Amino acid sequence: MLTFHFGFCSPDKMLLDKLTVGKKVNVELKKKGSDYVVTAVK
């Protein structure tokens, strides 16, 4: 199985605090300038 590592920002730190290494998640991203920002984690 392939894994990917990306660096994303989130204005709401609590969205990312729930994540653990190896956990599979779906995220919603919004493009902000040349970056992508996490707007939701499911």
VOVEX-338102 format. One record per atom (N, C-alpha, C): residue in one letter; x, y, z. Coordinates in steps of 0.1 Angstrom, whole numbers, padded with zeros to 4 digits, always signed. Each point is the difference from the previous one (the first is absolute). Layout:
AXYZ ...
//
This chain:
M+0008-0012+0000 M-0008+0012+0000 M+0009+0012+0000 L-0003+0010-0008 L+0007+0012-0001 L-0005+0010+0010 T+0008+0008+0006 T-0004+0011+0009 T+0006+0013-0005 F-0008+0010+0002 F+0004+0013-0004 F+0001+0010+0012 H+0009+0009-0001 H+0002+0010+0011 H-0001+0013-0006 F-0008+0009+0004 F-0002+0013-0005 F+0000+0010+0012 G+0004+0012-0003 G-0001+0011+0010 G-0011+0009-0003 F-0010+0000+0009 F-0011+0009-0002 F-0002+0009+0012 C-0006+0011-0002 C-0003+0009+0011 C-0015-0001+0004 S-0003+0004+0012 S-0014+0000+0004 S-0002+0012+0009 P-0010+0008-0002 P-0003+0011+0009 P-0006-0004+0013 D-0005-0013+0000 D-0006-0005+0012 D+0009-0012+0005 K+0008+0003+0009 K+0010-0011+0005 K-0007-0012+0006 M-0012+0001+0005 M-0008-0011+0005 M-0003-0010-0010 L-0001+0004-0013 L-0003-0010-0011 L+0012-0010-0001 L+0012+0005+0002 L+0012-0009-0001 L+0004-0007+0013 D-0004+0005+0011 D+0003-0006+0013 D-0006-0014+0001 K-0011-0003-0006 K-0006-0013+0001 K+0007-0011-0008 L+0009+0004-0009 L+0006-0010-0009 L+0012-0007+0007 T+0001-0013-0004 T+0012-0007+0005 T+0007-0007-0012 V+0012-0003+0002 V+0008-0006-0010 V-0006-0013-0004 G-0002-0002-0013 G-0005-0012-0006 G-0015+0000-0002 K-0007+0010+0006 K-0015+0001-0001 K-0003+0004-0014 K-0010-0007-0006 K-0005+0004-0014 K-0011+0010+0002 V+0002+0011-0008 V-0010+0011+0001 V-0003+0005-0014 N-0012+0007-0001 N-0003+0008-0012 N+0000+0014+0005 V+0006+0009-0008 V+0001+0014+0003 V-0006+0008-0011 E-0005+0012+0003 E-0005+0010-0009 E+0011+0011+0000 L+0004+0004-0012 L+0010+0010-0001 L-0005+0012-0008 K+0005+0011+0003 K-0003+0013-0007 K+0013+0006-0005 K+0001+0004-0012 K+0012+0007-0005 K+0000+0014+0005 K+0011+0004+0006 K+0002+0013+0005 K+0014+0005-0005 G-0001+0008-0011 G+0013+0004-0006 G+0006-0012-0007 S+0013-0002+0004 S+0007-0012-0006 S-0001-0012+0010 D-0006+0002+0011 D-0001-0011+0010 D-0014-0006+0000 Y-0001-0011+0007 Y-0013-0007+0003 Y-0002+0000+0015 V-0013+0003+0004 V-0003+0001+0014 V-0011-0011+0003 V+0002-0007+0011 V-0009-0011+0004 V-0013+0008+0006 T-0011-0003-0005 T-0013+0006+0005 T-0009-0010+0007 A+0002-0013-0002 A-0008-0010+0007 A+0008-0013+0000 V-0002-0008+0010 V+0006-0014+0002 V-0012-0009+0003 K-0001-0011-0008 K-0010-0010+0002 K+0006-0013+0002 
//
